[in-house]
Amino acid sequence: MSLIFEKQITVTQAHIDGNNHVNNVQYVHWVAEIAGEHWDLVKHATAYPDDVWMLLDHHISYKKQVYHGDVITVRTYPKPPEGVRQPRKVEFYCNDQLVVDSETWWVLINKETQRIRRLENDWLEKL
């Protein structure tokens, strides 16, 4: 099973702001959306299929503008855990150029206890 997940998005008018490019808030939405989609694909191969991720921290760097009609490739993958925090990269490409680079930190929440679950350092290697 691949730890890299990709999808394509065609930019619509709904994604555009008053400056005629993709709204920065839209990228934040896409970051959370693709992380959730990736988890939905892999969670059944883990010991935590019923648990949920909670976003702790988010850093994003905007490198180039993207416009109505452009096709974006969104690529995400988890990085090695840092204690209870799970870093995740999300990269946005348009015409094979990196246009937005994001790194987020998540914690896994035990659905039953509502407490943070400490993951094994090698849990990603088991996927």
N, C-alpha and C positions, 0 to 999 in steps of 0.2 A: 504494500500500500504506500502510495507516495505522500510525503509530507508537504509537497507543493501542490497547491490548488490554484487553478486559473479560471477566469471567465471573461467574456467580452461584454462590454456595455456600449451601446450606441447612444450618444448624447442627444437628448431631446430638448425641446424648448423648456420643459419643466425643470431641467437641470441648470438653466442659464440664469444669471443675475443681471442687475442693471448695468453692469460693465460688459455685457455680451460674451461672457465666458462662464465656464462651470463655476458655480458658487462654492466657496470654500466649505460651507456647512454640508454641501452635498458629498464632498469627499469624506468627511467624518462619518456621514450616514453609510456610505459605501464600505468604509473600513469595518464598521460594526456588522454590516450585512454579510460581507464575504467571510468574516471570521465565524459567524454563526452557521453559514452554509458549509464551510469546511468542517466544523465540529459535527454537524449533522451527518456528514459522510463518514467520519472516522470514529465517532463515539462508541459504536457498537463493537469495535475491535479493542476497546479499552475496558478496564475494570470499573469505569465511572459513567456508564451510559445514561444514567438518570440525573447526573449532576449538571450544574449550569455555571457558566463563566460570568464573572463580574469584572468590568473594566475599572482599573485603578488609575492608570496614567496613559496619556496619549501625547505623542510628539509627531508633528507633521511638517514637512518641508516642501514648499511649492516651488518648482523649478521652471515650468513653462505653462502657458495658458492652453486650455482646451476649449473648443467651440462647438456650437450646434452642428450635428451631423458627423462629428469625429467619432471614431471607434477607439475605445480604450480597452486595453488588456490589463486586467487586474490580477496580480499574482500575490499569493500569501503563503506564508510558511511559519511554523513555530521555530523558535530558537531554543537552545538548552535552558532549562529552568534555572531561576535564581532564587533559591530558597522556596518560599511559597508562591513567588511571582513567576508567571509564565510569559516571557516576551514573545511577541509576534510581529513579523514584518509584513507590511502590505505595500506593494509597489504598483504604480500606475504607469502604463506605457502608452504612448500614442505615436504611431509611425516608427516603432522600434526605439523611441527615445523615452527615457525616464522623465516623467513630467511631475510626479508627486511621489514622495518617499515618506513612509509612515512607520513608526515603531510604537507599539502599545504594550502595556503590561497588564496582565489579567490574573485573577485568582479563581480557583475552582471552588465552588460552594456546594457542600453536601446538601442535597435537596431535602433530606429528612431532618437534619440537625440545624440547617441554616448556618453552619460554621465553615470556615475555610478548611479545605482538605489539603493536607501536605502531600505532594506528589513525590514519587521516587525520582531521583536524579536521572535515571535511565528510562523513564516511562515512554519517551518518544521512540526509543530504539526498539520497543516491543510492537510498534505499529507496522 
